[in-house]
Each structure stands twice: as C-alpha cells, then as structure tokens.
Amino acid sequence: MILDSFDLAILAVLQKDNTTPQRVVGEAVNLSAPAVQRRIKRLEEAGVIRANVAVIDPAKMGHPITIFVEVEMESERADLIDAAKREFTAAPEVQQCYYVTGDADFVLVMLVPTMADYEAVTRRLFFGNNNVKRFRTFVAMDRVKVGLTVPMPG
C-alpha cells in the first residue's frame, strides 16, 4: 500500500490520540470527515493500523515492575523456536517478545507485580523449558520513555 501525505498526516494525529473525532482529524489534514473515515478504514483493512487500544499505566494495575529478559536457546531448530514463540506469546506477563540476532535468541519485556512473581515466571518459562540454555534479567529502575509511536516520513 502506498501512503500519501494525507494518510501520513492522519496517522500522525491518530498515533497521538486515536480517540480524536474524525471531524477534528479532517480539519487538521484538510479533508472532510467522510474522507478521513474512508482512509482510516482502508488503513485498517491494509493492516497499517493494527489496533485501537488504550495505553494503561502498569503500576496503577498492580504491575509496577518492568523486566527485560535476554533468552538464549539450546537449539535453534525451527520447530523449537516456534514452540518458544508460542509459549512466550501465551504468557500474560510477557508484554513484548522479539526474536533477535546476536548472543540472545529472544528479548522479552515483562510486567510483574513482585519479584516473587517474576521468580515464578522464570520457573515456568525458563527453568521448565529444556530448550532454554540461559537467560539474563534486567530490572527497569525507571520508565523514562515508553511508546509504540512510529516515526512518520518527511
């Protein structure tokens, strides 16, 4: 899908606040509300807009600890990597999961209420998995910047 300047302008507005009324978006990008609605629908259907979600403060929901985990696998057989992807995806504590290059095979971003909860997660996801060779944990001291905003061209 080729994105034109109107699409990029609409996306820039929606990334800041996806509850912005289409009339307001239209005024910001010089399009009518129906034209904005058609473009948003097209962007959603093409998968450019993947979700409309609320960003929730994890600490206010009882999950104040953010943990980054590098996971190194014993074997990189495709079936075992796929199994790890499924297991990490299914774990509610795993907020983000990346299959990466380098010394680690995966980098996970996790949210937990306490370190005791994290220990239980390590037993379930890492110690309980024969294909996990080692893992390394980094506990965030402060959430300095958190977001999923994609830089817009131009």
Stockholm file with secondary structure:
# STOCKHOLM 1.0

chainA/1-154         MILDSFDLAILAVLQKDNTTPQRVVGEAVNLSAPAVQRRIKRLEEAGVIRANVAVIDPAKMGHPITIFVEVEMESERADLIDAAKREFTAAPEVQQCYYVTGDADFVLVMLVPTMADYEAVTRRLFFGNNNVKRFRTFVAMDRVKVGLTVPMPG
#=GR chainA/1-154 SS CCCCHHHHHHHHHHHHCTTSCHHHHHHHHTCCHHHHHHHHHHHHHTTSSCCCCCCCCTGGGTCCEEEEEEEEESCCCHHHHHHHHHHHHHCTTEEEEEECSSSCSEEEEEEESSHHHHHHHHIIIIITCTTEEEEEEEECSCCCCCCCCCCCCC
#=GC SS_cons         CCCCHHHHHHHHHHHHCTTSCHHHHHHHHTCCHHHHHHHHHHHHHTTSSCCCCCCCCTGGGTCCEEEEEEEEESCCCHHHHHHHHHHHHHCTTEEEEEECSSSCSEEEEEEESSHHHHHHHHIIIIITCTTEEEEEEEECSCCCCCCCCCCCCC
//
